[in-house]
Amino acid sequence: MKAIATRGASDINAPGAFEAIDIERPAPTGEDVLVRIEAISVNPVDTKIRAGALGELGEPTILGWDATGIVEALGERVSELAVGERIYYSGEVNRPGCNAEYQLIDSRLVARAPQTLDIEEIAAMPLTALTAWEALFDKLRLAQDTGDHGDQTLLIINGAGGVGSIAIQLARQLTGIRVITTASREQSRQWCLEMGAHDVVDHHDLINELKRLDLEEVDYIFNCHDIGVHWDNMVSLIKPLGEIVAIAETKQQVDLNALQGKAASFHWEFMFARPLHDVQREQQGAALATMARMLDEGRLRSTLGEIVGPLNVENLTRAHQMLEDGHTIGKLVLTAMK
């Protein structure tokens, strides 16, 4: 089968950052299914692993952890899926990814894909949707009840990104909380409002922007950007006993002690933690199934931002460059290899 691999490259424009390879098509055993990839999405984690975030890549490595496709074959312990069904999933960061014609995936991590969306719209969803779901409901422990949290506030930093875009929707659809997001450009501001944000503020002057909304502090913060950049603001804005969750690491020093006086809590969300440590894998499949129903019901909308083109070295390189430039809105999707 054909695939696109990297041997590691901190510079996406370096010669050979990606290469087309041919490898044997794998066969599923146990809990695995073999999927014929129809569309994939790229995420910041792809660029970070390519650049060495998880260590040097000694062998050609297939990236990509966001896909939809057709089940081609089943392992002997798979009973909940059938050959020919369309599924969607993120997968496992320590296994070969979806930048290929076919992929093996643990069946407990997948769900049947939404039936009312195009494949490009489906592929945009799994990784960011799971990240947002776990951050909101596992880490911040928001109640899935629109009659709850009505007097509370949630600040989402970087609301126009892939995770922020679906987090806004989930918070609006499943809770009664007031959703405030950050966005500095008019295009990204409008995007956040379309996703359902009650208010959009500029992160460049965050404290004063919130004061204009008559808010000195917020109950919850979901930071989808570098925590070092926003740490001082988060410390100032979080209420006593408040909760902060973050998904992006920082190279800056942050003072965790600064939260002690407010007894505020800080949580890390890493969507790959469950499969990486073999803990509660089935919860990811269940969450994706719930969100597939919500997408089909029109309660959620895809966060697809742009279709880059078919999966090849040139288009994948361009998608990584666009992510690293940091101005994308929504998700970047590539269709199946040709």
VMD Tcl script that draws the C-alpha trace (Angstrom):
set ca {
  {0.00 0.00 0.00}
  {1.03 3.61 -0.46}
  {1.76 5.91 2.46}
  {3.52 9.18 3.27}
  {6.18 9.04 5.97}
  {8.66 11.31 7.70}
  {12.06 10.58 9.21}
  {11.71 13.70 11.33}
  {12.22 17.31 10.34}
  {12.01 20.42 12.49}
  {11.85 22.47 9.26}
  {8.86 21.48 7.16}
  {10.60 22.90 4.07}
  {13.71 20.77 4.54}
  {14.34 18.34 1.65}
  {12.74 15.00 2.40}
  {10.57 16.19 5.30}
  {7.97 13.84 3.82}
  {8.45 10.95 1.42}
  {6.09 8.63 -0.43}
  {6.66 4.98 0.51}
  {5.24 1.57 -0.35}
  {4.69 -0.93 2.45}
  {2.79 -4.16 2.89}
  {-0.87 -3.77 3.69}
  {-1.42 -4.95 7.28}
  {-4.00 -7.54 8.37}
  {-6.13 -7.03 11.49}
  {-6.06 -9.35 14.50}
  {-7.64 -9.20 17.94}
  {-9.49 -5.91 18.55}
  {-8.18 -4.22 15.39}
  {-9.99 -3.33 12.19}
  {-8.44 -2.52 8.82}
  {-9.72 0.75 7.38}
  {-9.52 2.05 3.82}
  {-8.89 5.77 4.34}
  {-11.30 8.17 2.63}
  {-10.22 11.49 4.17}
  {-7.85 12.70 6.88}
  {-7.25 15.87 8.88}
  {-4.01 17.37 10.13}
  {-3.46 18.63 13.67}
  {-0.73 20.49 15.57}
  {0.31 17.19 17.16}
  {1.36 15.99 13.69}
  {3.75 18.90 13.26}
  {5.14 18.48 16.78}
  {5.88 14.77 16.39}
  {7.46 15.40 12.99}
  {9.68 17.99 14.67}
  {10.75 15.59 17.44}
  {8.35 16.23 20.34}
  {8.23 12.51 21.18}
  {11.89 11.90 20.40}
  {13.96 11.35 17.30}
  {12.28 9.34 14.56}
  {14.75 6.63 13.66}
  {12.60 4.99 11.00}
  {10.14 6.32 8.44}
  {7.05 7.18 10.47}
  {3.48 7.55 9.22}
  {1.79 10.48 10.94}
  {-1.88 11.42 11.09}
  {-4.50 10.81 13.76}
  {-7.82 12.03 12.37}
  {-9.64 10.01 9.74}
  {-12.76 8.51 8.28}
  {-12.89 5.43 6.13}
  {-14.50 2.10 5.28}
  {-13.97 -1.06 7.33}
  {-12.20 -3.57 5.06}
  {-11.48 -6.41 7.49}
  {-12.03 -7.33 11.15}
  {-9.88 -8.88 13.85}
  {-11.24 -12.04 15.45}
  {-12.43 -10.26 18.61}
  {-14.39 -7.51 16.83}
  {-18.14 -8.04 16.94}
  {-19.64 -4.54 17.03}
  {-18.64 -3.49 13.51}
  {-19.15 -4.93 10.02}
  {-17.12 -4.86 6.81}
  {-18.30 -2.01 4.61}
  {-19.31 0.36 7.41}
  {-17.92 3.90 7.49}
  {-16.23 4.80 10.77}
  {-14.38 7.79 12.14}
  {-11.64 7.98 14.76}
  {-8.42 9.54 15.98}
  {-6.42 6.53 17.12}
  {-3.12 5.96 18.87}
  {-0.13 8.25 18.65}
  {2.31 5.34 19.10}
  {0.99 3.39 16.09}
  {1.22 4.17 12.36}
  {-1.14 7.00 11.48}
  {-3.67 7.68 8.74}
  {-1.44 9.35 6.13}
  {-1.79 6.19 4.06}
  {-4.20 4.16 1.93}
  {-5.03 1.77 4.78}
  {-4.66 1.78 8.55}
  {-5.08 -0.64 11.45}
  {-7.08 0.84 14.33}
  {-8.32 -0.48 17.66}
  {-12.09 -0.94 17.29}
  {-12.73 0.39 20.81}
  {-11.49 3.81 19.71}
  {-13.85 4.21 16.75}
  {-17.52 4.90 16.10}
  {-19.79 4.70 13.10}
  {-19.45 7.95 11.20}
  {-22.21 10.55 10.99}
  {-24.48 9.73 8.05}
  {-25.45 13.26 7.02}
  {-21.96 14.74 6.52}
  {-19.54 14.61 3.61}
  {-16.36 12.61 4.26}
  {-14.30 15.81 4.46}
  {-16.61 17.18 7.14}
  {-16.37 13.91 9.07}
  {-12.57 13.73 8.93}
  {-12.30 17.17 10.52}
  {-13.90 16.02 13.75}
  {-12.47 13.10 15.77}
  {-9.28 14.34 17.47}
  {-10.52 17.81 18.33}
  {-13.97 16.56 19.32}
  {-12.49 13.99 21.70}
  {-10.09 16.58 23.13}
  {-12.89 19.05 23.75}
  {-15.21 16.37 25.17}
  {-12.61 15.09 27.64}
  {-11.53 18.59 28.66}
  {-15.07 19.82 29.32}
  {-16.65 16.74 30.85}
  {-13.78 14.68 32.30}
  {-11.43 17.43 33.49}
  {-13.63 20.48 34.15}
  {-16.47 18.10 35.09}
  {-19.19 20.26 33.58}
  {-22.66 18.77 33.99}
  {-24.33 17.74 30.74}
  {-27.51 19.58 31.65}
  {-28.65 22.77 29.96}
  {-30.35 23.76 33.20}
  {-27.04 23.74 35.07}
  {-24.15 26.26 35.14}
  {-26.53 29.06 34.15}
  {-24.81 31.55 36.44}
  {-21.29 30.47 35.51}
  {-18.78 31.44 32.84}
  {-16.38 29.49 30.63}
  {-13.50 31.28 28.90}
  {-12.09 29.43 25.87}
  {-8.72 30.79 24.78}
  {-8.18 30.37 21.00}
  {-11.81 29.75 20.17}
  {-11.35 29.68 16.39}
  {-8.93 26.75 16.39}
  {-9.98 23.17 15.82}
  {-10.46 22.29 19.49}
  {-11.96 25.65 20.46}
  {-14.47 25.44 17.60}
  {-16.02 22.20 18.81}
  {-15.63 23.08 22.50}
  {-17.83 26.14 21.96}
  {-20.52 23.97 20.39}
  {-20.41 21.23 23.01}
  {-20.59 23.74 25.85}
  {-23.56 25.50 24.25}
  {-25.44 22.32 23.35}
  {-24.89 20.30 26.52}
  {-24.59 22.88 29.29}
  {-26.20 26.17 30.27}
  {-22.88 27.96 30.81}
  {-22.01 31.37 29.35}
  {-19.31 30.79 26.71}
  {-16.71 33.50 26.12}
  {-13.92 32.96 23.59}
  {-10.85 34.82 22.44}
  {-10.21 35.84 18.83}
  {-8.35 38.86 17.51}
  {-9.15 38.90 13.79}
  {-12.60 39.77 12.47}
  {-12.79 36.52 10.48}
  {-11.96 34.38 13.50}
  {-14.30 36.46 15.68}
  {-17.20 35.81 13.33}
  {-16.31 32.11 13.24}
  {-16.55 31.89 17.04}
  {-19.94 33.58 17.00}
  {-21.14 31.16 14.33}
  {-19.98 28.26 16.53}
  {-22.22 29.62 19.30}
  {-20.06 31.79 21.56}
  {-22.02 34.27 23.65}
  {-19.13 36.75 23.64}
  {-15.82 37.10 21.82}
  {-12.90 39.08 23.30}
  {-9.41 40.01 22.13}
  {-6.68 38.06 23.92}
  {-4.22 40.94 23.43}
  {-6.07 42.90 26.14}
  {-7.89 40.10 27.86}
  {-8.44 41.46 31.35}
  {-9.80 44.80 30.13}
  {-11.88 43.06 27.48}
  {-13.59 41.00 30.17}
  {-14.13 44.08 32.29}
  {-16.09 45.52 29.38}
  {-18.39 42.52 29.83}
  {-18.65 43.37 33.55}
  {-16.54 40.33 34.44}
  {-13.59 40.43 36.82}
  {-13.20 36.64 36.96}
  {-14.52 33.48 35.32}
  {-15.44 30.07 36.73}
  {-13.68 27.92 34.14}
  {-10.88 28.42 31.62}
  {-10.15 26.12 28.68}
  {-6.81 27.15 27.19}
  {-6.22 25.86 23.67}
  {-2.98 27.81 23.23}
  {0.50 28.03 24.81}
  {-0.13 28.23 28.56}
  {2.99 30.32 29.15}
  {1.65 33.12 26.98}
  {-1.58 33.31 28.97}
  {-0.53 32.15 32.44}
  {-0.58 35.49 34.25}
  {-3.98 36.35 32.77}
  {-5.38 32.97 33.77}
  {-4.13 33.36 37.33}
  {-5.78 36.79 37.53}
  {-9.05 35.77 35.89}
  {-9.85 32.42 37.47}
  {-12.26 32.55 40.37}
  {-11.42 31.08 43.77}
  {-11.98 27.31 43.55}
  {-12.09 27.68 39.77}
  {-10.88 25.13 37.22}
  {-8.37 25.51 34.36}
  {-7.72 22.91 31.66}
  {-5.03 23.15 28.99}
  {-3.95 21.13 25.97}
  {-0.80 22.89 24.74}
  {2.56 22.79 26.47}
  {4.92 25.73 26.90}
  {8.65 26.39 26.88}
  {8.17 29.22 29.36}
  {8.35 28.90 33.13}
  {4.98 29.16 34.85}
  {4.34 29.59 38.56}
  {1.90 26.89 39.61}
  {2.08 28.21 43.16}
  {0.23 31.32 41.97}
  {-3.00 29.28 41.94}
  {-2.63 28.12 45.54}
  {-4.17 31.18 47.17}
  {-7.36 30.71 45.18}
  {-7.29 26.91 45.60}
  {-7.81 26.82 41.84}
  {-7.20 23.57 39.97}
  {-5.10 23.04 36.85}
  {-5.64 20.04 34.56}
  {-3.85 18.68 31.53}
  {-5.91 17.17 28.73}
  {-4.09 14.82 26.33}
  {-6.48 12.89 24.17}
  {-3.94 10.15 23.45}
  {-3.42 9.33 27.13}
  {-6.19 6.71 27.26}
  {-4.92 4.56 24.35}
  {-1.26 5.28 25.13}
  {-1.64 3.87 28.65}
  {-4.40 1.37 27.79}
  {-6.95 2.99 30.11}
  {-10.69 3.20 29.35}
  {-10.23 2.96 25.59}
  {-13.92 2.29 25.06}
  {-14.83 5.72 26.42}
  {-13.43 7.35 23.30}
  {-15.55 5.20 21.01}
  {-18.60 5.99 23.13}
  {-17.95 9.74 23.03}
  {-17.52 9.66 19.24}
  {-20.80 7.75 18.91}
  {-22.60 10.40 20.96}
  {-21.15 13.22 18.87}
  {-21.97 11.40 15.63}
  {-25.63 11.41 16.70}
  {-25.43 15.11 17.59}
  {-23.91 15.89 14.19}
  {-26.68 13.97 12.41}
  {-29.28 15.79 14.50}
  {-27.80 19.16 13.52}
  {-26.89 19.99 17.12}
  {-23.20 20.11 16.16}
  {-21.64 21.22 12.91}
  {-18.37 20.17 11.36}
  {-15.39 22.43 12.01}
  {-13.97 21.85 8.53}
  {-12.10 24.97 7.51}
  {-10.41 24.08 4.22}
  {-9.96 21.08 1.93}
  {-6.30 21.18 0.94}
  {-6.55 18.50 -1.77}
  {-5.75 14.80 -2.13}
  {-3.20 13.26 0.24}
  {0.26 13.53 -1.32}
  {3.65 14.85 -0.29}
  {3.05 18.34 -1.68}
  {-0.37 18.85 -0.09}
  {0.62 17.34 3.26}
  {3.66 19.62 3.37}
  {1.46 22.62 2.63}
  {-1.00 21.64 5.38}
  {1.80 21.36 7.95}
  {3.13 24.75 6.88}
  {-0.30 26.32 7.24}
  {-0.67 24.93 10.76}
  {2.77 26.16 11.78}
  {1.98 29.63 10.43}
  {-0.79 29.72 13.04}
  {-3.58 31.47 11.16}
  {-5.90 28.60 10.23}
  {-9.57 28.69 11.14}
  {-11.21 25.34 11.75}
  {-9.62 22.16 10.40}
  {-7.50 21.33 7.35}
  {-8.59 18.16 5.53}
  {-7.06 16.06 2.75}
  {-8.93 13.46 0.72}
  {-7.73 9.91 -0.02}
  {-4.47 9.19 -1.82}
  {-4.68 9.00 -5.60}
}
mol new
graphics top color blue
foreach p $ca { graphics top sphere $p radius 0.5 }
foreach p [lrange $ca 0 end-1] q [lrange $ca 1 end] { graphics top cylinder $p $q radius 0.2 }
display resetview
